[in-house]
Amino acid sequence: MSFVNPNRFTTRPEIDGTFGVVATTHWIATAVGMGTLEKGGNAFDAGVATAFTLQVVEPHLNGPGGDVPIIVHDVKRGKTEVICGQGPAPAGATIAHFKNLGLDLIPGTGLLAPCIPGTFDAYMLLLRDYGTMRLRDVLEPAIGYARNGYPLVERVSATIATVKQQFLDHWKTSADVYLPNGDVPAPGSMFRNTAMADMYERILREAEAGGGGREAEIERARKTWSQGFVAEAIDRFCRTQDVMDVSGRAHKGVLNGQDMAGWQATVEAPIHYDYGRYRVMKPDTWSQGLVALQQLALVKGFDLDKFDPTGPDFIHYVVEASKLAFADRESFYGDPNFVNVPVETLLSDAYNDARRALIGAEASMELRPGVIAGAGGKVDARASGGPRTAVGATGAGEPTVGRMGETRGDTVHFDIIDQAGNMIASTPSGGWLQSSPVIPELGFCLGTRMQMFWLDESHPGALAPGKRPRSTLTPTMAHRDGEPYLAWGSPGGDQQDQWIPQFFLRHVHSGMNLQEAIDAPAWHSEHFPGSFWPRMSRPGVMVVEGRMPKATVEELRRRGHVVEVGDDWSEGRLVAASKDGVRRKAAANPRGMQGYAAGR
């Protein structure tokens, strides 16, 4: 480690070049993305190849049955756009259906919680409209790793171990894939998923069989996914299998082939907030991205330039702002196609001046959403003084960072910038190996994103057919002085839009480079309701890394924060990339020894 000063050091250099940069949560995916750029692909080609590779090498964090938001800046179009790969609830997913099953929450595992899988179609739209390469060029690396094998990281083995008994007792199709010879594969061992390789090879064969150019191939691949053998296998599995879930009972699914055939990914404008020289952009309120923008609108009223980013003042103000913003998330956010979310008011100076006045010298213990006429819903805090339920034998909820900063996995992220200045930031997730049983013909399982809905018609996040859940997935892009500048993000469920603002504020106010801003001691709050089953909150609790200065921890406790100290390197999996003139820079999280940035 090269120390710059006591609070600024890096575990590795910030990547700096002019040709292009790739930063991801897994070194193999970074290598695939960089290799795609070297072969002449643009940032969007590299993004698709990277994304498919991440499905293979981090199956505990994302998969083909999941969902993805993507932010792109296309130099030719001259604008920044969002590709929504968040599939909505199936037609049969109604509040009445779940209430008739005796449920008051949607289970965090099994076949009741899958939305329409959105990743594949989103990547095909990205490749067709923004990329330059053929489908084979971007699929072959993932197929090769799935068929020939890749070294398992420790967290994959540990995740399989947590659900081993579930697989053996109930999800035998998952045991067939993830428990070779009936046991947990060892970290570092070569692991293969030949069924997934077969599935992607069949899509590729059917896409190439009809002739024509790359666009025709991509369209045939989309149809094969949504109306061909993939959709047929999903339909059949959901109709015929009674699957044990976290409720303790077995249920059939509601997702079917008609749902698959009726949905495609869409392109939309991002929402944004202007913070000094920067315009920070996020997906719309079907994600939680607005919560990061609200935090910026609140902390804009404090002089963060004068505070140490590891000091009690900086952390206190940011944490208290996050409590207010996340309370608003619970009250107001939902799919804008179904809910009138007052984004303009939530980001207005008048609203945030009034909300900022609630931040005092002491830590707040209440969940305090704002009041906006004609908007908002009931907030169900489900407060608990104990730890949130983590991934256990039943695989409940999202595998994210739990109490005391214990990393249990979460999601994946990548950022890529090419020589032309094209930029992409994406946070794929869902379809984790512990979500639901593997569909044998496909080699992957379905996601459980629907658990984020509420079974309460009055709530903006209420379940409805065709509605997108308010996802925690939240890539970020920022312009500086009107020019595209920064792409960044992190896995982590509810923690994503805590670590994302922290990184940005350290970079902007403390002058840290990308790697320094990632490596700095971090924290997260558990004050607000979790987005995943069982949706508990822990009022006043914040978890800090063990590297946080002891004087800071003591002062935060004196101010009333319930501070839990985790391991030294336990918070966040941030990666980032920036563009400044001809310079391309990137950085990746050292925590967990997986993330890497590359470039030249």
Buried (B, 14 or more C-beta within 10 A) or exposed (E): EEEEEEBBBBBBEBBBBEBBBBBBBBBBBBBBBBBBBEEEBBBBBBBBBBBBBBBBBBBBBBBBBBBBBBBBBBBEEEEBBBBBBBBBBBBBBBBEBBEEEEBEBBBBBBBBBBBBBBBBBBBBBBBBBBBEBBBEBBBBBBBBBBBEBBEBBEBBBBBBEBBBEBBEEBBEBBBBBBBEEEEBBEEEBEBBBBBBBBBBBBBBEBBBEEEEEBEBBBBBBBBBBBBBBBBEBBBBBBBEBEBBBBBEBEBBBBBBBBBBBBBBBBBEEBBBBBBEEBBBBBBBBBBBBBBBBBBBBBBBBBEBEEBBBBBBBBBBBBBBBBBBBBBBBBBBBBBBEBBEBBBEBBBEEEBBEEBBEBBEEEBBBEBBBBEBEEBBBEBBBEEBEEBBBBBBEBBBBBBBBBBEBEBBBBBBBBBBBBBEBBBBBBBBBBBBBBBBBBBBBBBBBBBBBBBBBBBBEEBBBBBBBBBBBBBBBBBBBBBBEEEBBBBBBBBBBBBBBBBBBBBBBBBBBBEBBBBBBBBBBBBBBBBBBBBBBBBBBBBBBBBBBBBBBEEBBEBBBEBBBBBBBBBEBBBBBBBBBBBEEEEBBBBBBBBBEBBBBBBE
